Amino acid sequence: RVYCGHEYTANNLKYARHVEGNNADIEHKLKWALDKGRLRESTVPSTIGEEKKINPFMRVNVKEVQEHAKQTDAIKTMAFLRNEKDKFKA
């Protein structure tokens, strides 16, 4: 299990959707997170397996993520994502 120290799940998933708009796992998890938020329930914890499906920072070798970043190198893709996420407004 992955226990983050904050409740940014919905905003992080909105960014993930921006990166990979056709990822059904992201859409499903975002709907779930928004529902949890409306109920004032926690979205923590997650799992490594789930994060590998929805977290663009764990998907830097995936073609769609690299295409979004206009990169073919995982490290350059990570750098692009980090810079873009720092400026992203959900």
DRENROVEX-936988 format. One record per residue (C-alpha): residue in one letter; x, y, z. Coordinates in steps of 0.5 Angstrom, whole numbers, padded with zeros to 4 digits. Layout:
N
> A/X/Y/Z
...
END
This chain:
90
> R/0000/0000/0000
> V/0002/0007/-0001
> Y/0000/0012/0004
> C/0002/0019/0002
> G/0002/0025/0006
> H/-0003/0029/0003
> E/-0010/0029/0000
> Y/-0009/0031/-0007
> T/-0012/0025/-0011
> A/-0017/0029/-0015
> N/-0012/0034/-0017
> N/-0007/0029/-0019
> L/-0012/0025/-0023
> K/-0014/0031/-0027
> Y/-0007/0032/-0029
> A/-0006/0025/-0031
> R/-0012/0026/-0035
> H/-0009/0032/-0038
> V/-0003/0028/-0040
> E/-0007/0021/-0042
> G/-0014/0023/-0044
> N/-0016/0016/-0046
> N/-0014/0012/-0040
> A/-0020/0009/-0038
> D/-0017/0007/-0031
> I/-0015/0015/-0030
> E/-0023/0017/-0031
> H/-0025/0011/-0027
> K/-0021/0013/-0021
> L/-0022/0021/-0022
> K/-0030/0019/-0021
> W/-0028/0015/-0015
> A/-0024/0021/-0012
> L/-0029/0026/-0013
> D/-0035/0022/-0010
> K/-0030/0021/-0004
> G/-0029/0028/-0004
> R/-0036/0030/-0004
> L/-0037/0025/0002
> R/-0031/0028/0005
> E/-0028/0021/0005
> S/-0020/0020/0005
> T/-0018/0017/-0002
> V/-0011/0014/0002
> P/-0008/0009/0001
> S/-0007/0007/-0006
> T/-0003/0001/-0009
> I/0004/0001/-0013
> G/0000/-0003/-0018
> E/-0006/0002/-0018
> E/-0001/0008/-0019
> K/0003/0004/-0025
> K/-0004/0005/-0028
> I/-0006/0012/-0027
> N/0000/0016/-0025
> P/0004/0019/-0031
> F/0010/0020/-0026
> M/0010/0012/-0026
> R/0009/0011/-0033
> V/0014/0015/-0037
> N/0016/0009/-0041
> V/0009/0009/-0044
> K/0008/0011/-0051
> E/0002/0016/-0050
> V/0006/0019/-0044
> Q/0012/0020/-0048
> E/0008/0023/-0054
> H/0005/0028/-0049
> A/0011/0030/-0047
> K/0014/0030/-0054
> Q/0020/0026/-0052
> T/0022/0019/-0053
> D/0027/0018/-0047
> A/0024/0017/-0040
> I/0028/0022/-0036
> K/0027/0027/-0041
> T/0019/0025/-0040
> M/0020/0026/-0033
> A/0023/0033/-0033
> F/0018/0035/-0038
> L/0012/0032/-0033
> R/0015/0035/-0027
> N/0016/0042/-0030
> E/0009/0042/-0033
> K/0005/0039/-0027
> D/0008/0045/-0023
> K/0005/0050/-0027
> F/-0002/0046/-0028
> K/-0008/0049/-0025
> A/-0014/0043/-0024
END
